[in-house]
Amino acid sequence: MSDLVLTSIEEMFDSSPALDRQTTFDALWALTTELFERVKARFELHRDPSCDDLMPYRGIDGAGGYLASYSGPEIDWLTHSWTGNPKATFTNMHLTVGLGPQVDAPHLGFALGTTPDFFVYMDYLPRCDLWTRPNYADHYYGKANQAYLGMQADSEFRSFVSRDFYTRVAQSPSSLCYIATVSDQNMAAIRKAAHAHLDNWFAMLDAAKPVAAAERAALSERDLLIRRTIAVRDPANVVVEKLFGQQLGQRLVGQLWGADRKLPRP
């Protein structure tokens, strides 16, 4: 069983020396982009004009980032982004995909980073209350549960436990959320897990059940509420403000959930 990591991202940021993680960042960002290209090949996507000036952006003392937002007929909001300072320890990158309300399959959650160790998060965000919908859990989460148990048994990956209660509420029971030492072996394990995570999500979409037309508006509003709340309440937002200042930091958080979106929702 892996050890638990209870140190917050902010504490890691404040206490870590400025380590050059450029090579590690390059590998993680390349992997994130590989996954994005696979998603882009499957869906019709249109980049939202609200992100045009965030590709890239700059912050304090060499910090920078890139944030691209997309939507489409089947996709409510997709984020492909990185932020941080690869030359000074901290980076964070996202590929998050929020589906439209036509189907009930889970959303895709995916984030990688350096703290300076590897930070890994992979999840499928359910579209309903799993306590009252056991058939939904059985239908979509079988392989996810096996992946969770497999990584829990890997001593190289230490479970990261957020101190924020809502952040833990927003993770499914199959969430992969870990800290691991930077090494070629662990990078290979992350790559394998990441592509398997996306493979399984594509399989979920192939087996997705349609949502009745009368129920789609309510599901769409639920999706937006959860996406906004997760982004706004993320405890790591304080690190973003330290790197980019309050004004840009808040703009970046808003972009993650679509605060300034121009294109219509599906």
BELTARA-V872347 format. One record per residue. PSI is psi in radians with two decimals (* if undefined). OMEGA is omega in radians with two decimals (NA if undefined). BURIAL is I if it has 9 or more other ideal C-beta (glycine too) atoms within 8 Angstrom, else O. Layout:
psi->PSI omega->OMEGA burial->BURIAL
psi->PSI omega->OMEGA burial->BURIAL
//
This chain:
psi->2.36 omega->-3.11 burial->O
psi->2.67 omega->3.08 burial->I
psi->2.78 omega->3.12 burial->O
psi->2.47 omega->3.03 burial->O
psi->1.99 omega->-3.10 burial->I
psi->-0.05 omega->3.11 burial->O
psi->2.35 omega->-3.12 burial->O
psi->2.79 omega->3.07 burial->O
psi->-0.68 omega->3.12 burial->I
psi->-0.75 omega->3.12 burial->I
psi->-0.69 omega->3.07 burial->O
psi->-0.76 omega->-3.14 burial->I
psi->-0.77 omega->-3.07 burial->I
psi->-0.53 omega->-3.01 burial->O
psi->-0.27 omega->-3.07 burial->O
psi->2.45 omega->2.98 burial->I
psi->2.82 omega->-3.11 burial->O
psi->1.56 omega->-3.11 burial->O
psi->2.46 omega->3.10 burial->O
psi->1.95 omega->3.13 burial->O
psi->0.47 omega->-3.09 burial->I
psi->-0.81 omega->-3.10 burial->O
psi->-0.74 omega->3.12 burial->O
psi->-0.76 omega->3.09 burial->I
psi->-0.79 omega->-3.11 burial->I
psi->-0.73 omega->-3.14 burial->I
psi->-0.73 omega->-3.12 burial->I
psi->-0.71 omega->3.13 burial->I
psi->-0.64 omega->3.07 burial->I
psi->-0.72 omega->3.11 burial->O
psi->-0.80 omega->3.12 burial->I
psi->-0.71 omega->-3.14 burial->I
psi->-0.63 omega->3.03 burial->I
psi->-0.80 omega->-3.13 burial->I
psi->-0.73 omega->3.10 burial->I
psi->-0.73 omega->3.14 burial->I
psi->-0.61 omega->3.09 burial->O
psi->-0.72 omega->3.10 burial->I
psi->-0.74 omega->-3.12 burial->I
psi->-0.54 omega->3.12 burial->O
psi->-0.37 omega->-3.09 burial->O
psi->-0.59 omega->-2.99 burial->O
psi->2.68 omega->2.91 burial->O
psi->2.08 omega->-3.08 burial->O
psi->2.51 omega->3.07 burial->I
psi->2.24 omega->-3.13 burial->O
psi->2.33 omega->-3.13 burial->O
psi->2.32 omega->-3.12 burial->I
psi->-0.32 omega->-3.10 burial->O
psi->-0.28 omega->-3.11 burial->I
psi->0.07 omega->-2.99 burial->I
psi->-0.61 omega->-3.11 burial->O
psi->0.19 omega->-3.13 burial->O
psi->0.33 omega->-3.04 burial->I
psi->1.17 omega->0.23 burial->I
psi->-2.97 omega->2.99 burial->O
psi->2.89 omega->-3.06 burial->I
psi->2.68 omega->-3.14 burial->O
psi->-2.48 omega->-3.01 burial->I
psi->2.37 omega->3.00 burial->O
psi->0.76 omega->3.06 burial->O
psi->-0.06 omega->3.11 burial->O
psi->2.65 omega->3.13 burial->I
psi->-3.00 omega->3.14 burial->I
psi->-3.14 omega->-3.13 burial->I
psi->2.26 omega->-3.13 burial->I
psi->1.99 omega->3.10 burial->I
psi->2.33 omega->-3.11 burial->I
psi->2.44 omega->-3.09 burial->I
psi->2.73 omega->2.95 burial->I
psi->3.06 omega->-3.12 burial->I
psi->-3.08 omega->-3.10 burial->I
psi->-0.57 omega->-3.13 burial->O
psi->-0.13 omega->-3.03 burial->I
psi->2.14 omega->3.09 burial->I
psi->-0.91 omega->-3.09 burial->I
psi->2.19 omega->3.12 burial->I
psi->2.34 omega->3.09 burial->I
psi->2.22 omega->3.03 burial->I
psi->1.91 omega->-2.93 burial->I
psi->2.79 omega->2.88 burial->I
psi->2.73 omega->3.09 burial->I
psi->2.71 omega->3.08 burial->I
psi->-2.69 omega->3.13 burial->I
psi->1.66 omega->-3.09 burial->I
psi->-0.42 omega->-3.14 burial->I
psi->-0.11 omega->-3.08 burial->O
psi->0.99 omega->2.91 burial->I
psi->-1.07 omega->-2.86 burial->I
psi->2.20 omega->2.95 burial->I
psi->2.72 omega->3.09 burial->I
psi->2.33 omega->3.13 burial->I
psi->2.59 omega->-3.03 burial->I
psi->2.51 omega->2.77 burial->I
psi->1.71 omega->3.14 burial->I
psi->2.35 omega->-3.07 burial->I
psi->1.99 omega->3.06 burial->I
psi->2.09 omega->-3.11 burial->I
psi->2.77 omega->2.96 burial->I
psi->3.05 omega->-3.03 burial->I
psi->0.15 omega->-3.09 burial->I
psi->-0.54 omega->-3.14 burial->I
psi->2.85 omega->-3.05 burial->I
psi->0.14 omega->-3.13 burial->I
psi->2.65 omega->3.13 burial->I
psi->2.71 omega->2.99 burial->I
psi->2.82 omega->3.10 burial->I
psi->2.20 omega->3.02 burial->I
psi->2.30 omega->-3.09 burial->I
psi->2.22 omega->3.09 burial->I
psi->2.48 omega->3.06 burial->I
psi->2.79 omega->3.10 burial->I
psi->-3.11 omega->3.06 burial->I
psi->2.37 omega->-3.02 burial->I
psi->0.00 omega->0.35 burial->I
psi->-0.18 omega->3.06 burial->I
psi->3.00 omega->3.00 burial->I
psi->2.37 omega->2.89 burial->I
psi->2.32 omega->-3.06 burial->I
psi->2.25 omega->3.02 burial->I
psi->2.19 omega->3.06 burial->I
psi->2.32 omega->-3.08 burial->I
psi->2.92 omega->2.98 burial->I
psi->2.06 omega->-3.05 burial->I
psi->2.03 omega->-3.06 burial->I
psi->2.69 omega->-3.12 burial->I
psi->0.21 omega->-3.12 burial->I
psi->3.07 omega->3.10 burial->O
psi->1.93 omega->-3.08 burial->O
psi->-0.46 omega->3.12 burial->I
psi->-0.65 omega->-3.07 burial->O
psi->-0.04 omega->-3.13 burial->O
psi->1.11 omega->-3.13 burial->I
psi->-0.51 omega->3.11 burial->O
psi->-0.60 omega->3.08 burial->O
psi->-0.80 omega->3.12 burial->I
psi->-0.77 omega->3.14 burial->I
psi->-0.68 omega->-3.05 burial->O
psi->-0.68 omega->-2.97 burial->O
psi->-0.35 omega->-2.88 burial->I
psi->0.20 omega->-3.13 burial->I
psi->-0.95 omega->-3.13 burial->O
psi->-0.60 omega->3.11 burial->O
psi->-0.68 omega->3.12 burial->I
psi->-0.68 omega->3.11 burial->I
psi->-0.69 omega->3.09 burial->O
psi->-0.70 omega->3.12 burial->I
psi->-0.83 omega->-3.12 burial->I
psi->-0.64 omega->3.13 burial->O
psi->-0.75 omega->-3.14 burial->O
psi->-0.56 omega->3.07 burial->I
psi->-0.51 omega->-3.13 burial->I
psi->-0.12 omega->-3.12 burial->O
psi->1.95 omega->-3.06 burial->I
psi->-0.25 omega->3.10 burial->O
psi->-0.37 omega->-3.07 burial->I
psi->2.05 omega->-3.12 burial->I
psi->2.21 omega->-3.08 burial->I
psi->2.23 omega->3.05 burial->I
psi->2.12 omega->-3.11 burial->I
psi->1.97 omega->3.12 burial->I
psi->2.47 omega->3.07 burial->I
psi->-0.26 omega->-3.10 burial->O
psi->2.16 omega->-3.06 burial->O
psi->-0.82 omega->-3.09 burial->O
psi->-0.63 omega->3.10 burial->O
psi->-0.69 omega->3.09 burial->I
psi->-0.64 omega->3.07 burial->I
psi->-0.64 omega->-3.06 burial->O
psi->-0.03 omega->3.07 burial->I
psi->2.42 omega->3.06 burial->I
psi->2.86 omega->3.10 burial->I
psi->-0.21 omega->3.10 burial->O
psi->0.20 omega->-3.11 burial->I
psi->2.34 omega->3.02 burial->I
psi->1.92 omega->-3.07 burial->I
psi->1.85 omega->-2.92 burial->I
psi->2.78 omega->2.92 burial->I
psi->2.41 omega->3.14 burial->I
psi->2.59 omega->3.09 burial->I
psi->2.45 omega->3.10 burial->O
psi->2.07 omega->3.10 burial->I
psi->2.78 omega->3.09 burial->O
psi->-0.68 omega->3.14 burial->O
psi->-0.80 omega->-3.12 burial->O
psi->-0.58 omega->3.07 burial->I
psi->-0.71 omega->3.11 burial->I
psi->-0.69 omega->3.12 burial->O
psi->-0.69 omega->3.11 burial->I
psi->-0.78 omega->3.13 burial->I
psi->-0.81 omega->-3.14 burial->I
psi->-0.79 omega->-3.13 burial->O
psi->-0.66 omega->-3.10 burial->I
psi->-0.82 omega->3.14 burial->I
psi->-0.62 omega->3.06 burial->I
psi->-0.64 omega->3.11 burial->I
psi->-0.77 omega->3.13 burial->I
psi->-0.70 omega->3.08 burial->I
psi->-0.79 omega->-3.10 burial->O
psi->-0.63 omega->3.10 burial->I
psi->-0.70 omega->3.07 burial->I
psi->-0.67 omega->3.10 burial->I
psi->-0.66 omega->3.06 burial->I
psi->-0.74 omega->-3.14 burial->I
psi->-0.67 omega->3.11 burial->I
psi->-0.52 omega->-3.12 burial->O
psi->0.21 omega->-3.04 burial->I
psi->2.57 omega->3.11 burial->I
psi->2.39 omega->3.14 burial->O
psi->2.60 omega->3.08 burial->O
psi->2.33 omega->3.12 burial->I
psi->2.47 omega->-3.08 burial->O
psi->-0.65 omega->-3.10 burial->O
psi->-0.29 omega->-3.08 burial->O
psi->-0.09 omega->-2.99 burial->I
psi->-0.66 omega->-3.12 burial->I
psi->-0.75 omega->3.13 burial->O
psi->-0.70 omega->3.12 burial->O
psi->-0.70 omega->3.12 burial->I
psi->-0.74 omega->3.13 burial->I
psi->-0.66 omega->3.06 burial->O
psi->-0.79 omega->3.14 burial->I
psi->-0.81 omega->-3.11 burial->I
psi->-0.75 omega->3.13 burial->I
psi->-0.79 omega->-3.11 burial->O
psi->-0.76 omega->3.14 burial->I
psi->-0.76 omega->3.14 burial->I
psi->-0.78 omega->-3.09 burial->I
psi->-0.73 omega->3.11 burial->I
psi->-0.81 omega->-3.10 burial->I
psi->-0.80 omega->-3.06 burial->I
psi->-0.60 omega->-3.06 burial->I
psi->0.00 omega->-3.11 burial->I
psi->2.12 omega->-3.13 burial->I
psi->-0.38 omega->-3.13 burial->I
psi->-0.08 omega->3.13 burial->I
psi->-0.53 omega->-3.14 burial->I
psi->-0.57 omega->3.09 burial->O
psi->-0.71 omega->3.12 burial->I
psi->-0.72 omega->3.12 burial->I
psi->-0.57 omega->3.08 burial->I
psi->-0.57 omega->-3.11 burial->O
psi->-0.49 omega->-2.98 burial->I
psi->0.00 omega->-3.10 burial->I
psi->2.85 omega->-3.03 burial->O
psi->-0.77 omega->-3.04 burial->O
psi->-0.92 omega->3.13 burial->O
psi->-0.66 omega->3.12 burial->I
psi->-0.80 omega->3.13 burial->I
psi->-0.60 omega->3.08 burial->I
psi->-0.74 omega->-3.13 burial->I
psi->-0.73 omega->3.10 burial->I
psi->-0.78 omega->3.12 burial->I
psi->-0.64 omega->-3.14 burial->I
psi->-0.52 omega->3.14 burial->I
psi->-0.53 omega->-3.14 burial->I
psi->-0.11 omega->3.07 burial->I
psi->0.55 omega->-3.09 burial->I
psi->-0.61 omega->-3.05 burial->O
psi->0.36 omega->-3.04 burial->O
psi->2.57 omega->3.12 burial->I
psi->-0.62 omega->-3.11 burial->O
psi->2.62 omega->-3.13 burial->O
psi->2.70 omega->3.05 burial->O
psi->2.63 omega->-3.13 burial->I
psi->* omega->NA burial->I
//
